[in-house]
Amino acid sequence: MNKLKHFVLGVIACTTMVAAQGQTKITSKNQLLGSRNVITTSVPFLTITPDARAAGMADCGVATYADVNSMHFNPAKYAFVEKKGGLGISYTPWLRQLVPDVSLSYISIYGKLDDYSAGALTMRYFSLGSIQFTDDYGASLGDQKPNEFALDGAYARKLGEKFSMGVALRFIYSNLVPNLPSASSVTVKPGVSGAGDISAYYKSDTKFSGRKTTVAFGAIIQNMGAKISYTNSQNKDFIPTTLRLGASANMELDQYNMLMITAEINKLMVPTLPYYLKNAAGGDSLDAAGNPRVKFGKNANVGVVKGMYQSFYDAPGGFKEELKEYNWSLGAEYWYDKQFAIRTGFFHEPLTKGNRKYFTFGAGLRYNVFGLDFTYLVPLGQQHPLQNTLRFSLIFDFEAFKKQKEY
């Protein structure tokens, strides 16, 4: 049954595409600055960008203009959506450099409730493909198909002509070890949790170089919720509570051409693993209760709320390491006649916190009722797990469909 535990941990590591290096004996904080200390959480599939438009701008979406897939980055944007309703379907083959059948599917639907508010529902389904399980002696336990999903509901409302706020609730189900027998000491079960988002969005029209320009700012704290566990153990893992901040500028170059530039930063609001005091044998020194003694950083075994605010000052390497826990991305989107778009962007994560760095390229097409987007990801570095990642999104406009039927 230990292999079941190893599988769960392996899935988490593989999905986030990072791995923490083992800790060696450290005598000062400065020695920690060059060592890898990655923040890991459970259900990391919640952090994968589901739609091709935002992915084409290197995962920028908190401050871009509203669309059917606004749930993932900023539900508050739904209050400013121009259409009365729509449906989005997205599909991403994931980590195809490592495994052939892992994928993320995403469905979103929204509707304007009135001139000031809107509601939305989404479902995210992450399939880990077919996996053969074995026991501790190598005997086959059969092929299984682990999967995870999340169901979301959101409400957004304008609090002024230029400002809106949104809230979202989320049900999370993570079944990484389905239909397998449990050992006498460990009961393996699906992980279940609930979470919520709170977000804000501001946009204003202005002039830049004589051209009409819309500037926007967005912010969200997402996945605030209970820890999750896959066994009957009292130990539970944090879900990926994340802070996102961003800005964008959308300029009308002329009657047919439009260009948007956007920038975003994000940070996981979960505790950073501390550096523990070592004993003479090189292992962790334990206190009277059997817990490791923290030498640098803060105790990571804390509650959800404390973990959120502690995440801003608990890096064992001090303030310099804390700054490395912020990822940033830049994106651009060009539209011709509001029908054809090209996109690009760059995502950066510091070396010691995961080292994900990649360029993205994408395109979009809008034609009456339907829209289509796709994105291609180009990571920096050879043999990268994200190599050749593609995303596809299909958009269906309810309002355009209704008008077409009337004619």
LOTORFI-253536 format. One record per residue (C-alpha): residue in three letters; x negated, y, z negated. Coordinates in steps of 0.5 Angstrom, whole numbers, plus 500, padded with zeros to 3 digits. Layout:
ALAXYZ;...
This chain:
MET500500500;ASN494505499;LYS494505507;LEU501508507;LYS498514502;HIS492514507;PHE497515513;VAL501520510;LEU495524508;GLY492523515;VAL498526519;ILE498532515;ALA490533517;CYS492531524;THR498536525;THR494542522;MET488540526;VAL483541520;ALA479538515;ALA476540508;GLN468538507;GLY467535501;GLN464539495;THR457539493;LYS454542487;ILE455550487;THR452555482;SER454561485;LYS460564489;ASN456566494;GLN454559496;LEU461557497;LEU462563503;GLY459558508;SER463552506;ARG469549509;ASN475550504;VAL481549508;ILE488550505;THR493544507;THR500543505;SER505538507;VAL510539513;PRO505543517;PHE510542523;LEU514548520;THR508552522;ILE508550530;THR510555534;PRO516552538;ASP518556544;ALA514558550;ARG515565550;ALA511567543;ALA506561544;GLY504565551;MET502571547;ALA498567542;ASP503565537;CYS505573536;GLY513574535;VAL514577528;ALA515584532;THR516583539;TYR523584542;ALA529579540;ASP531573544;VAL534566542;ASN528564539;SER527569534;MET529564528;HIS521562528;PHE518568527;ASN523574525;PRO531572524;ALA532580523;LYS531581530;TYR537578532;ALA541584529;PHE538588535;VAL539582541;GLU542585547;LYS546579549;LYS552577546;GLY550569545;GLY545564548;LEU542557547;GLY535555547;ILE531549548;SER524548548;TYR519542548;THR512541546;PRO508535547;TRP503535541;LEU496533540;ARG496529547;GLN488529547;LEU489524541;VAL495521541;PRO500520547;ASP507520544;VAL507526539;SER512531541;LEU516537538;SER523539540;TYR527545538;ILE534547539;SER536554538;ILE543558538;TYR545565536;GLY551569537;LYS553577536;LEU558577530;ASP559585531;ASP555591533;TYR551591527;SER550583525;ALA548576528;GLY548569526;ALA544563529;LEU542556528;THR536552530;MET534545529;ARG527543530;TYR525535531;PHE518533530;SER516526533;LEU510522531;GLY511517536;SER510509535;ILE505507529;GLN503500527;PHE503499520;THR499494516;ASP498492509;ASP492493504;TYR490486507;GLY491488515;ALA497484516;SER502488520;LEU508491517;GLY511492524;ASP512498529;GLN515504526;LYS517511529;PRO516517523;ASN519523524;GLU521530521;PHE526535522;ALA529542519;LEU535545520;ASP536553519;GLY541558519;ALA540565519;TYR544572518;ALA541578521;ARG544585520;LYS542592522;LEU541597516;GLY541603520;GLU540605528;LYS532603527;PHE532598522;SER534591520;MET533585515;GLY535578516;VAL535572511;ALA535564513;LEU536558509;ARG532551511;PHE533544510;ILE527540511;TYR527532512;SER520529513;ASN520521514;LEU513519515;VAL513512512;PRO520509515;ASN523502513;LEU517500509;PRO517496503;SER514499497;ALA509497492;SER511495485;SER507501482;VAL509506488;THR516507491;VAL515511498;LYS521515500;PRO522521505;GLY520528503;VAL526532502;SER526540501;GLY529546502;ALA527553503;GLY528560505;ASP526566509;ILE527574508;SER525578514;ALA525585516;TYR524589523;TYR524596525;LYS524599532;SER524606535;ASP524609542;THR518614544;LYS514617549;PHE507615551;SER503618557;GLY510621559;ARG513614559;LYS519611555;THR515606550;THR519602544;VAL514601538;ALA516595533;PHE514593526;GLY516586523;ALA515582517;ILE517576514;ILE516571508;GLN518564511;ASN519557508;MET519560500;GLY522553497;ALA521547493;LYS515542493;ILE515536497;SER513529495;TYR513522499;THR513517492;ASN515517485;SER509520483;GLN510527479;ASN505530484;LYS508534489;ASP505538495;PHE507545497;ILE510547503;PRO507552508;THR510559505;THR507564510;LEU507571510;ARG507575517;LEU506582519;GLY506585526;ALA507591531;SER508591538;ALA509597543;ASN513596550;MET512601555;GLU516602562;LEU511603567;ASP516605572;GLN523602574;TYR520595576;ASN514594571;MET514593564;LEU508592559;MET508590552;ILE502589547;THR503586540;ALA498584534;GLU500580528;ILE496577522;ASN499571518;LYS497568511;LEU499562507;MET502564501;VAL500557497;PRO494556492;THR487555495;LEU483549492;PRO478551487;TYR471549486;TYR471544480;LEU465544474;LYS461538476;ASN458533470;ALA451530470;ALA453524475;GLY456529480;GLY463528479;ASP468533477;SER468534469;LEU475533466;ASP478536460;ALA481533454;ALA488532458;GLY484529464;ASN484535468;PRO478537472;ARG475544470;VAL475549474;LYS469553475;PHE470558481;GLY477560483;LYS484558480;ASN488552478;ALA492550484;ASN497545480;VAL502551479;GLY509552480;VAL511555487;VAL512562485;LYS506563481;GLY502560487;MET505565492;TYR502571488;GLN496567486;SER494566493;PHE492573494;TYR486572489;ASP485565488;ALA479564493;PRO473560489;GLY468565494;GLY472571491;PHE474577495;LYS470575501;GLU473568502;GLU480571501;LEU479575507;LYS478569511;GLU485566509;TYR488571514;ASN489569521;TRP490574527;SER492574534;LEU493579540;GLY498578545;ALA501581552;GLU507580556;TYR508583563;TRP515583566;TYR517585574;ASP524587575;LYS526584568;GLN526577572;PHE518575572;ALA513575567;ILE506573565;ARG503572558;THR497572555;GLY494572548;PHE488570543;PHE489566536;HIS483567531;GLU482563525;PRO476563521;LEU471557521;THR471556514;LYS479556514;GLY480551520;ASN477554526;ARG482554531;LYS481559536;TYR484559543;PHE487563549;THR494562551;PHE497563558;GLY504563560;ALA509565565;GLY517566565;LEU523567570;ARG530569569;TYR535568574;ASN542570572;VAL545565567;PHE538561566;GLY531563564;LEU525558564;ASP518559560;PHE512555560;THR505556556;TYR498553557;LEU493553551;VAL486553552;PRO482552546;LEU475554545;GLY470548544;GLN470541547;GLN474535546;HIS479539542;PRO485536539;LEU489542542;GLN486541549;ASN491541555;THR497543550;LEU503545554;ARG510548552;PHE517549556;SER523553554;LEU530553557;ILE534559556;PHE542559557;ASP545566557;PHE553565555;GLU554572557;ALA552572564;PHE555565564;LYS562568562;LYS561574567;GLN559569573;LYS566565571;GLU570571572;TYR567573579;
